Amino acid sequence: MIRIGLIGCGKIGQVRHLPEYADNENSEICALYDINMERAQELAKKYGAKAYDSVEALLASDIDAVSICSANTSHADIALKALEAGKHVLCEKPMATTLEDCEAMVAAAKKAGRVLMIGQNQRLAGAHQKAKELIDAGAIGRVLTFRTAFCHGGPETWSVDPGLNTWFFDKARAAMGAMADLGVHKTDLLQFLIGQTITEVSAQLTVLDKKFADGTPITVDDNAFCVYKMDGGAMGTMTVSWTNYGAEDNSTVLFGTEGVLRIYDDPEHTLVLVKKSGEIEYYDVDQIQTNDNQTKSGVIDMFIDHLLDSSRPCITGESVLPAMRAVFGAIESDRTGRVVKVNI
Ligand SMILES: NC(=O)c1ccc[n+]([C@@H]2O[C@H](COP(=O)([O-])OP(=O)(O)OC[C@H]3O[C@@H](n4cnc5c(N)ncnc54)[C@H](O)[C@@H]3O)[C@@H](O)[C@H]2O)c1
């Protein structure tokens, strides 16, 4: 039985981590911590766990692993403390808010001989798993170009502390906006699907619409537009947005030498393979998870399975580093107005 501590008892903890641990027969929710003590206590009662009043006290308890589900800028500090205390770590995305912190987390996991997994759950979505299988089998040949999007109306209604003064809009607690919330997912996904690494990025990050309650613009990006070039020659775009009001876009379309793969792009079918010959194959794998339609992410089962048997797959911190290098490259490109080379 893997004994679990959870840090950050907000929305993602409540809708995914806690229910999925409770559902897994090999894990037991033992310890909870949140800067909002009442929230941790309420959930402790619900799950038969104990609430602690600090990260240190939680880490000193008899747990094997922690889930980190707190605000972005706290991830690295908590992960480093947990690894040093000998705990395995499942950290929500974004892994951390500087490249140095991401690299320090990977190094600390290695040094401690503990698992560091990142919650890049897009890799596990049904249509993405099927798409990977088709691409690896050569269904669209060599990927030449792509476009991916992750766009919705913003996190201010999603957070457990909703409203225009959400931490998601605050640079001090979020570091990045739509880029951290959504761009990190699709950057990682592109490399996972195509099997190539991003080596060049040009990007613009901007605030088009979101405002704090007092009417001043938020201090992180609400839209980001990136052009990515990969080491195998593939090139394409990523658009992420918090200002797609009324409709979500979670689509990825890959154009290869032998055909086109449309993922979560067709209203009827989750996956559409259009072959060079014009022949079309439809795969109805699942529906993409949206803010209003939460389904099991599979992240927790993967973490527990991997802790029990290290030969089973895991989304390791090390495997997410190339995506984080591209994301920080995008931010540098926006700042300097130049094309930035990464991962080389
Ligand atoms: N994998 C995904 O698809 C996905 C989806 C949503 C959120 N997330 C990530 O999960 C994290 C939490 O997001 P959320 O949606 O649950 O936000 P939320 O606002 O609903 O909850 C955040 C919680 O963390 C607590 N908190 C903040 N700083 C803390 C700290 N230093 N120590 C302990 N508790 C702290 C807050 O009190 C709150 O209860 C973020 O990093 C976010 O990017 C990932």
The ligand as an ORCA input file, in Angstrom:
! r2SCAN-3c Opt
* xyz 0 1
  N      -3.034     18.646    -15.174
  C      -3.973     19.531    -15.414
  O      -4.663     19.476    -16.421
  C      -4.232     20.628    -14.417
  C      -5.497     21.211    -14.366
  C      -5.710     22.220    -13.438
  C      -4.689     22.649    -12.605
  N      -3.465     22.078    -12.697
  C      -2.364     22.579    -11.860
  O      -2.620     22.234    -10.499
  C      -2.169     23.277     -9.637
  C      -3.344     23.717     -8.743
  O      -4.372     24.209     -9.571
  P      -5.909     24.199     -9.152
  O      -6.675     24.246    -10.414
  O      -6.170     23.107     -8.199
  O      -6.006     25.617     -8.423
  P      -7.003     26.066     -7.234
  O      -6.941     27.547     -7.159
  O      -8.343     25.444     -7.415
  O      -6.349     25.423     -5.936
  C      -5.042     25.719     -5.486
  C      -4.965     25.288     -4.019
  O      -3.594     25.345     -3.600
  C      -3.553     26.019     -2.324
  N      -2.205     26.594     -2.247
  C      -1.702     27.645     -2.942
  N      -0.402     27.823     -2.621
  C      -0.098     26.862     -1.710
  C       1.100     26.513     -1.023
  N       2.216     27.217     -1.178
  N       1.053     25.448     -0.187
  C      -0.083     24.731     -0.018
  N      -1.247     25.023     -0.629
  C      -1.236     26.069     -1.486
  C      -4.701     27.019     -2.366
  O      -5.083     27.416     -1.067
  C      -5.772     26.176     -3.070
  O      -6.503     25.380     -2.164
  C      -1.633     24.387    -10.544
  O      -0.238     24.309    -10.647
  C      -2.265     24.099    -11.895
  O      -1.489     24.514    -13.001
  C      -3.229     21.069    -13.565
*
